[in-house]
Amino acid sequence: MCLQVANDLGLFDLIVSKSRSAHEMASVTGADEKLIVRIMRMMVAVGFVEQSGDGVYSATPMTRVMTLPSVKAGVERNFTRLRLSRSGTNVR
């Protein structure tokens, strides 16, 4: 779920070119700073981003992959299918 939220908020796009703080990302996205910190904590744990300072996040090679349009679309598609299947909707 964190991956979907990070994708939806565009967090990977925000840090791919320069490191940003959770505060900066919250200001840009309109999301709560605490939510950004929690999402990014998980993204650091799985190697999608790295923490380069206190509340500052920077890109890894995986961050760059996550900014590709095909990957973004794949994340959205998979999570949409998951939501639909949980709601009882027939998905193929």
C-alpha positions in Angstrom: 0.0 0.0 0.0 2.9 2.4 0.7 4.1 1.9 -2.8 0.8 2.9 -4.2 0.6 6.0 -2.1 4.1 7.0 -2.9 3.3 6.5 -6.6 0.0 8.4 -6.4 1.7 11.3 -4.6 4.5 11.4 -7.1 7.2 11.1 -4.4 9.6 9.3 -6.6 9.4 12.1 -9.2 10.1 14.7 -6.5 13.4 13.1 -5.3 14.8 11.7 -8.6 16.6 14.9 -9.5 17.5 16.2 -6.0 17.2 15.2 -2.3 14.2 16.5 -0.5 13.0 16.7 3.0 9.7 15.2 4.2 8.6 18.8 4.9 9.3 19.9 1.3 7.5 16.8 -0.1 4.5 17.5 2.1 4.4 21.1 0.9 4.5 20.1 -2.7 2.0 17.3 -2.5 -0.4 18.7 0.1 0.0 15.5 2.2 0.6 15.5 5.9 4.3 15.5 6.7 3.9 12.5 9.2 2.3 10.5 6.4 5.3 11.3 4.1 7.7 10.2 6.8 5.9 6.9 7.3 5.7 6.1 3.6 9.3 7.0 3.0 10.4 4.9 6.0 9.0 1.8 4.2 10.5 2.9 0.8 13.9 3.2 2.5 13.5 -0.3 4.1 12.9 -1.9 0.6 15.6 0.1 -1.1 13.4 2.3 -3.3 14.9 5.5 -1.8 17.6 6.2 0.7 17.6 8.5 3.7 20.5 10.9 3.4 19.8 13.0 6.5 17.2 13.6 9.2 14.0 13.5 7.3 15.8 14.0 4.0 15.5 11.4 1.2 17.4 10.9 -2.0 17.2 8.7 -5.1 18.6 5.2 -5.6 18.7 3.4 -8.9 15.3 1.9 -8.0 13.8 5.4 -7.6 14.7 6.2 -11.2 13.0 3.0 -12.3 9.8 4.0 -10.4 9.6 7.2 -12.4 9.3 5.4 -15.7 5.8 5.8 -17.1 5.4 2.1 -17.8 6.3 1.3 -14.2 4.0 3.9 -12.8 1.2 2.5 -14.9 1.9 -1.0 -13.8 1.8 0.0 -10.1 -1.5 1.7 -10.6 -3.0 -1.2 -12.6 -1.9 -3.8 -10.1 -3.3 -1.9 -7.1 -6.5 -1.1 -9.0 -7.0 -4.8 -9.7 -6.3 -5.6 -6.0 -9.0 -3.1 -4.9 -11.5 -4.4 -7.4 -10.9 -8.0 -6.4 -11.3 -7.2 -2.7 -14.6 -5.4 -3.5 -15.9 -8.6 -5.2 -15.7 -7.2 -8.7 -14.8 -9.7 -11.3 -11.3 -8.7 -12.7 -9.3 -10.3 -15.5 
